[in-house]
Amino acid sequence: MSRPGRELPGWAAEVGRTLLAVVLALAVAFVVILAVSAEPGAAFRTLLGGPLDSPRTIGVWLDDAAKLTIAGLALAVVFQARLFALGAQGQAYVGGLAAGVVALSAVGQSPLAVPLGLLAAAVVGGAYGWLPGVLRARFGANEIVSTLMLNYIAIDVFAWLLRTRIAPAGSGLTRSAPFPPPAVYPTLVPGTRIDLGFAIALLAAVVVWFVLARTTAGFALRMVGHNPGFARFVGIRVPSTIVLAMSLSGVLGGILGAVLVQGNAFGELAVGFEGLVAFEGILVAIVARNRPLVIPFVALGYGYLRQGAVLMGLRSDVPTEVIAVVQGLVILLVASVGLFAWLRRAHPVLPGDSPRVAESGDGTPLPMREETRA
């Protein structure tokens, strides 16, 4: 039994577990690379150091991290409410479509193209999140099924509109005309992909933290997620709070779409522009334990390994399929730490544990779940 006062602080133990998982994942990845590569040392060095090779690769890494941050925030909001909604992908497509329509209109030639594109994406994405929220709150529809189906609808409608209405007539292309320069995000660091989207991601993290931790609506959202029965007892309208959580998540998903299509890496509408970033946000949110201010740091770490794996595939003899295996191993081992911690938070008192005060995603104590009370 450990002596009182000798235990590590909770944040230190959490960081230690995550770092241990990363080291184990990299060790397993090296074994896999050793088995398939004629120069495993060079391939592994590219995995670990490739993203820092040049300003261009650093820019790609930070740009990816910004998009992963927004995706992680979108999912963290609904996870805080204990809703396993996966609609960020569809919301990104409808948000990107709305931003693209603004960029390709007459407004796209004016300085209003960027703010109006962002606003249109947020509104449309919020509406696309509101729909499954209403289905869940009013009709008891399973949010996993409804959001996944809405993802497919958004992706296919986006592709149909792009091919038949938006792409240049008769071109047969699966991409639009390039956006006018005023409709593309300005670059923050010349010669890199670091653009306005990076600042939007950081601002979004602060705003989401403030909403969840410092507003009545955020407290209600977290309370509904932790203990719906107690939330009803104290007068919180649970159905309305569920709709609010899904709508806020949709706003962030729509913003992700705008940041993707109006960023200087794209500057156009294209089939598949989202590139599964929204689903990778699930990992970011889980490892960060749905804490908005932690999500950008997790996104930086995951984005670094993601970019290193891509560069390893380009610069070494490691097959593409093995790259996916390496990425999967890293994700599995790192996410397992966050998932275990998330489960312990959902059930604060497990066999052999001493009772403790449960906390929300930002560290604020919340009442114990009913099933854990004595």
N, C-alpha and C positions, 0 to 999 in steps of 0.2 A: 504494500500500500504506500502510495506516495505521501510525503509529509505535506501538511498544509502550508501553503505559501510557496511551494517549490514548483508548482505546475506552470507550464508556459501560458502566456496570455492566449486567448482564443484565436486572435488574428495571427499570432506567430505560429501556433500549431497548424493552422489552416494553410499558411504559406509554406510551411515545411512539408506538409503532406503533398501539396501540389508540386513543389520542386522535386520531391522524391518520385512522384509519378512521371514527371517529365524526364528525369534521368533514366528511369526504368524503360520508358517508351523509346528513348534514343538508343539505349543499349540493345533492345530487341530489334530496332530498326537497323543498327549496325550489323547485327548477326544476319539479317535478311540480305542486306547489301553485300556482305562478305560472301554470301552463297551465290550471288548472281552476277557480280561485277568482277572484271579482270583487274580493275584498279579501285578497290573499295575505299582506300584511304582518300584518294582524290574526290571520289563521289561523296563521301561523308563530309569532307571539308567544304564542299559546295553546299551541302544541305545546311551546315551550321554557319558558314560565313558568306555564302553567295549574296544574300540580301544587302550586305554592307559593301559590296564591291565598288559601287559607283553611285554618284548622285541619282542616276536614273533608277537603279534598283532600289535605293532607299526610298525614292519617291513612290515607286510601285507598292512597296511594303506599307508605307504610311497611308497611301490612298486606299488600299485594301482594308487596312485597320479601321479607317474612318467608316467605310461602308459596313463592316462587321459590327462596329459600335452601334450604328443606327438599327441594324437588324437585331442585335442583342437587346437593345432597349425596347423595341417593339414587342419582343417575346417576353421580356422580363415583366412588363406591365400586366399582361394577362396571367403569367405564372404567379405573380404576387397575389392575384385574386384566386389562385388555385384553379385556373381554367387552362386546360391543355389545348389551347387554340393554336392552329398552325396556319393562319391565314396571311402571314406577312408576305408570302410569295405572290399571291394573287393581288394583294394590296399594292405591292411594288409595281406590278404590271399595269393596274388601272391608274396608279399615280404617275407612272412614267408616261403612259398614254396621254393623260391630261396635260402634263408638262410639255410633252412633245407637240400637242395641238397648239398650245400657246406659243411655243417657239417657232412653229411653222406658219403661224398666222401673221397678220400685219404687225401685231404687237412685238413679234420676234426681232424686229429691226430697231426697237427702242430700248432704252435703259430699264424699262419696266418688265422686260422679258424674263429676267431671272426671278425677281420677287413674285410676279404674278404666276409664273410657272410653279414655283414652290407652293404658293397658296392654293392653286388649283389642285396640285397633287395631294396636299394635305386634306382638302375638303373631300375629294373623291375617294381617297384612301379611307378617311374616317367614315364615310357613308358605306363603304364596302366592309368595314369592320362592324358598323352598327347593325347591319342585316343579320349576321350570325348571332350577334348579341341579343337581338330581339327574339330570334328563333330559340335561343337557349333560355332566356328569362321568361318568355311568355308561353312557349309551347314545349319546353323541356327537351329540345333537340340536342343531340350530342354535338358538342362544339368541334370535336376532332373530325367527325364525318362532314359536318356542314362546311367547315373552313377548307378542308381538303377538296371537296367538290367545287367550292367557289374558286379555288386556285385553278383547277382545270378549266373552268368556264372563262376566267379572266385571261389565261394564257392563250386559249384557242380563239376567243373573241379578238384579242390583241393581234394575233397572227392574221386572222381573216381581214380585219380592218386595214392592217398594214399592207397586205398584198393587193387588196381590191380598192382601197380608197386613198391611202396615204402615199404609197410608193409611186414613183413617176409612172404615168400611164404607159402601158405596153412594155415596160422594162422587164417584168417578171422578177424583179428584185425582192428580196426579203428585208429590205432596209429603206428608210426614207431618204430624202435629200438631206445633205448636211445642214445643221442649224446655222442661222446667221451668227456671226461673231458676237453680237450683243446678247444672244440667247445662250451662250456657252459660259460656264463658270470661269471667272478669271483665275489665272495661276498665281498662287501665293509665293512659290519658289521657282524662278525661271529655270527652264530646262528639265523640269520634273512633272509628275502627274499630281503633285500636291496643289489642290485648288480650293475654292471656297467650300467645297463639301467637307473638308477637314475641319474647318471652323464650325460649320453647321453641326457636325457630329459632336464636337466638344460642348457646344451650347446646348444641344439636345440632352446630353447627359446631365448637365447642371439643372436644366428646366425639369426633367423627369424626376430627379432627386428632390427638388423643391416641392413639386406637386405631391409626391408620395409621402415625403417626410414632414412637410410644413403646412399642409392644407387639410381642411376638414374632409374634402372629397378623397384625398389620398389616404387619410386614416380610415375612412369608411371602406375604401377598396381593400386595404390590407386586412381590416377586421373581417370583412366578408370572406376573404380567402382563408383566414386562420380559423374562424369559428362562426359560421353562418347563424347558428342558433343564438349565440350571444349577441351577434349583430342585430338580429330581429328584436331581441329582448330590450336593447337600448334604443330602439327606434330607427335603426338604419334600414332604408328601403333596399332590400337585397336585389330584387330584379332590376331596379334602376341602376344600381351600382355595377351589376354585371354588364349591362349595356354600356355604361360609361367606360369600364375597363376595356371592352372590346373596341369601342370607338376610338379611345386614345391610342390603343395599339394600331388601329387602322390608320390614324393620322401619321404615326411614325413610319408605318409601312409605305404609305404614299410618299412621304418625304424621301425615303430610301429610293423609290423609283425615280423621283426628280433628280436626286444627287447622281444616280447612275447615268441617266440619259443626257442630262445637261452638263455632266462633268467633262473635262477636256480629254478623258480617255475614250469617250463615245462621241458626244455632240451630234447624235442622231438617234432615231428609233430603229431597232433591229430585233429580229426574232431571236429569242434566247438571251437578251441583254442582261438579264438578272443573274445568270450563271450560278444558280443555287446558293447565292450568298444568304438569302433569307433563311434557308434551312440550316446553314452553318451558324447562323445566329443562335440556334437552339443550344449548341455547345457553349457559346460565349456566355449566354444567360445562365446556364446551369453551373458552369465553373465559377462564375462571379456570384453565384447564389442570389441572383436577381437584384444585386445592389448596383444602382445606376452609376455611382462614382467609381466602382471597381471595374465595370464593363469595359471602359476604354483600355485599361491595362491588360485585361485578358485578351481583348481584340488585338492589341499590339503583339502579344506573345504568340497567339495562334496565327495571326497574319504573317509573322516572321517565319514560322515553320512551314506555313502554306507556300510562301514565296520561295523559301529554300528548296522545297520539294519540286516546285516547277523548274527552278534553275538546274537542279540536279538532273531532271529529265532531259533538259536541253543540252547540257554540257558533259554528260557522262554516258556510259554504256548501260546504265540501269534502265530496263524496259519500262514503258509507261504503266503497264499493269502492276509492276512492283512498286512504282511510285504511289499508286492508289493504295496498295497494301500498307506501305510505310505510313501514309497519312492516316489510314484507318486505325493502325495500331496506336499511333500517338493520340488520336482523338479518343479511342476507347479507354486507354489507361488514364489520361488526364481527366476525361469526363467522369470516370468512375469515382474519382475523389469528390467532385462536386455533387454527383448524384447521391452518394452515400450520405454526405452532409445534409443534402436537401431532404432525404428521407428521415434522417434523425430529427430535423427541425419540424417535419410534418407530424412526427410521433415523438415528442420530447422525452417521454419516459418509456424506456424499453426495459426488458428483463435485465436485472443486474445494475441498472442505472439509478442514481439518486435523483429525486425530483429537482428540476431546475426551472427557471423562468424562461418561457419561450420568447423569442424575439422575432420581429419582422425583418424584412430584407435589409433595412437600413440600421438595424441594431436596436430599434425601439421595443421595449418590452410590451407584450400583448398577453391578454388573458389566456390561460391554459385551455386547450381543446377539451370539450366535454368528456370525451372518452378517456382522458388521462387524469381526470380529477379523482381523488380518493372517494 
